[in-house]
Amino acid sequence: MLGSLALLLIFQLVGEVLAKALSLPIPGPVLGMLLLLIALIIRGQLSTDLKITAQTLLSNLSLFFVPAGVGVILHINLLKNEWLSLSLVLIFSTLITMLITALVMTFLLKHLTNKKSS
């Protein structure tokens, strides 16, 4: 499990270094996750150790939200002053995300249906 955790952190570090070095507008951890996905696709399978580590992290995911909650409480006055703009941004970004997800899902379903019928 320690090796798998180190692997996840290495991919995060590589993503962070690439994002900073290339001045990419993508957060380093997201880039690292994409690189990990590519590596797993190339490899073709997920190791048992990495699967156990990922499941352990996901089962304790709520612990990762504690620092964010503390940050929200710390900046509560800012939230009180900017509640309208924050609410609008959250609503519109959620709607846009749902729309894009629906479009991608529709495209993929059509693409898979066409492949099966050929």
C-alpha positions as CSV (number, residue, x, y, z in Angstrom):
1,M,0.0,0.0,0.0
2,L,2.9,2.4,0.7
3,G,4.3,1.8,-2.8
4,S,0.9,2.6,-4.4
5,L,0.5,5.7,-2.3
6,A,4.0,6.8,-3.4
7,L,3.0,6.1,-7.0
8,L,-0.1,8.4,-6.6
9,L,2.0,11.1,-5.1
10,I,4.7,10.8,-7.8
11,F,2.0,11.3,-10.5
12,Q,0.7,14.3,-8.6
13,L,4.3,15.7,-8.4
14,V,4.9,15.1,-12.1
15,G,1.6,16.8,-12.9
16,E,2.5,19.8,-10.7
17,V,6.0,20.2,-12.2
18,L,4.6,20.0,-15.8
19,A,1.8,22.5,-15.0
20,K,4.3,25.0,-13.5
21,A,7.0,24.4,-16.1
22,L,4.7,24.7,-19.1
23,S,2.5,27.4,-17.5
24,L,-0.6,25.3,-18.1
25,P,-4.0,26.5,-16.9
26,I,-4.6,23.0,-15.5
27,P,-4.0,22.3,-11.8
28,G,-1.1,20.0,-11.3
29,P,-3.0,17.2,-9.5
30,V,-5.5,17.1,-12.3
31,L,-2.7,16.8,-14.9
32,G,-1.1,14.1,-12.7
33,M,-4.5,12.2,-12.6
34,L,-4.7,12.4,-16.4
35,L,-1.1,11.0,-16.7
36,L,-2.1,8.2,-14.3
37,L,-5.1,7.4,-16.4
38,I,-3.0,7.3,-19.5
39,A,-0.5,5.0,-17.8
40,L,-3.3,2.7,-16.6
41,I,-4.8,2.6,-20.1
42,I,-1.4,1.7,-21.6
43,R,-0.8,-0.9,-18.9
44,G,-4.3,-2.4,-19.4
45,Q,-5.0,-3.3,-15.8
46,L,-5.0,-2.0,-12.3
47,S,-2.8,-3.6,-9.8
48,T,-4.4,-5.1,-6.7
49,D,-2.3,-2.9,-4.4
50,L,-3.2,0.3,-6.2
51,K,-6.9,-0.8,-6.2
52,I,-6.8,-1.3,-2.4
53,T,-5.0,2.0,-1.8
54,A,-7.6,3.8,-4.0
55,Q,-10.5,2.2,-2.2
56,T,-9.0,3.1,1.2
57,L,-8.6,6.7,0.1
58,L,-12.1,6.9,-1.3
59,S,-13.6,5.3,1.8
60,N,-12.0,8.1,3.9
61,L,-12.7,10.8,1.4
62,S,-14.7,12.8,3.9
63,L,-11.6,13.5,5.9
64,F,-10.1,15.5,3.0
65,F,-13.0,18.0,3.3
66,V,-12.1,19.1,6.8
67,P,-9.4,21.6,5.7
68,A,-11.9,23.1,3.1
69,G,-14.5,23.4,5.8
70,V,-12.1,25.2,8.1
71,G,-11.3,27.5,5.2
72,V,-15.0,28.3,4.7
73,I,-15.4,29.1,8.4
74,L,-12.2,31.2,8.3
75,H,-13.6,33.3,5.5
76,I,-17.2,33.5,6.5
77,N,-17.3,37.3,6.4
78,L,-16.2,37.2,2.7
79,L,-19.0,34.7,2.0
80,K,-21.5,36.9,3.7
81,N,-20.4,39.9,1.5
82,E,-20.3,38.0,-1.8
83,W,-23.1,35.5,-1.4
84,L,-25.0,36.6,-4.4
85,S,-22.2,36.3,-6.9
86,L,-21.0,33.0,-5.4
87,S,-24.5,31.6,-5.6
88,L,-24.9,32.6,-9.2
89,V,-21.5,31.2,-10.2
90,L,-22.3,27.9,-8.4
91,I,-25.7,27.6,-10.1
92,F,-24.5,28.4,-13.6
93,S,-21.4,26.3,-13.3
94,T,-23.5,23.4,-12.1
95,L,-26.0,23.8,-15.0
96,I,-23.2,24.1,-17.5
97,T,-21.5,21.0,-16.1
98,M,-24.8,19.0,-16.3
99,L,-25.4,20.2,-19.9
100,I,-21.9,19.2,-21.0
101,T,-22.2,15.9,-19.3
102,A,-25.5,15.2,-21.0
103,L,-24.1,16.1,-24.4
104,V,-21.0,13.9,-23.9
105,M,-23.2,11.0,-22.7
106,T,-25.5,11.4,-25.7
107,F,-22.6,11.5,-28.1
108,L,-21.0,8.4,-26.5
109,L,-24.3,6.5,-26.5
110,K,-24.8,7.2,-30.2
111,H,-21.2,6.3,-30.9
112,L,-21.4,3.0,-29.0
113,T,-24.7,2.2,-30.6
114,N,-23.3,2.8,-34.1
115,K,-20.3,0.6,-33.3
116,K,-22.5,-2.3,-32.1
117,S,-24.8,-2.1,-35.2
118,S,-21.8,-2.2,-37.6
